[in-house]
């Protein structure tokens, strides 16, 4: 069973410099546009990934079981994606940059509303059992303002889908709210 083992880092990029730098760093970074919705049952979501070369639709089940997070993903057709979209609750759009780094993978998400970034978050996916994240890539380091503690749900994508909520969380992290 696939076990998710990740750490999140809140990023600060008010002028969009990090997003521009990552776009210029492709490759080795890759870029995908994501349209995502959470369905009307706990742990279910659908995502549409778009690159210049392809579009992919994914159905996901993601739930904690004991102390672990189980995440199972499977491809679905565009027709099935559209059908499931009618059951959506929270929705979001983001641009994701990915970097494979040894046995880990870095994802940097720029949450968007009407094309404007309102929140930036990095995640490092690590092998099961690993506790400490690897060194943050140099391109990200100047933008990291918080290593999110394990189990802290304030920065779940489902919650960050609400731009007002995301803004309040950023203000809390910066001590300005």
URSULJO-V86677 format. One line per field, one symbol per residue. phi: phi as a letter, one per 30 degrees, with the letter a starting at -180 (. if undefined). psi: psi as a letter, one per 30 degrees, with the letter a starting at -180 (. if undefined). burial: b if it has 24 or more other C-alpha atoms within 12 Angstrom, else e. Layout:
phi->???
psi->???
burial->???
This chain:
phi->.dcdbbbcbdccbdciddddddddccdddcbbcbcbbccdbeicbbbccbbdcabbcbcbcbbdbiccccbbbbdbddddedddedcdcdbabacccbbdbicbbcbcccdbbhicdcabbcbcdbdejdccddedeedcedcdcadddeiddecdeedddceddeddddddddicc
psi->kkkkjlkkkklkhffgeeeeeeefgklfklkkkkkkkkagkkgklkkjkklfflkkkkkkkjkkjbgljkjkkkklleeeeeefffglckllklkkkkkkjbglkkkjkjkkkhfkkfkkkkkkkllkfkekllkkkefeeffkfkjkkkfjgfgkeeeffjeeeeeeeeeeefgg.
burial->eebbbbbbbbbbbeeeebbeebbeeeeebbbbbbbbbbbeeebbbbbbbeeeeeebbbbbbbeeeeeeeeeeeeeeeeeebeebbeebebbbbbbbbbbeeeebbbbbbbbbeeeebbbbbbbbbbeeeeeebeebbebbeebbebbbeeeeebbbbbbbbbbeebbebbeeeeeee
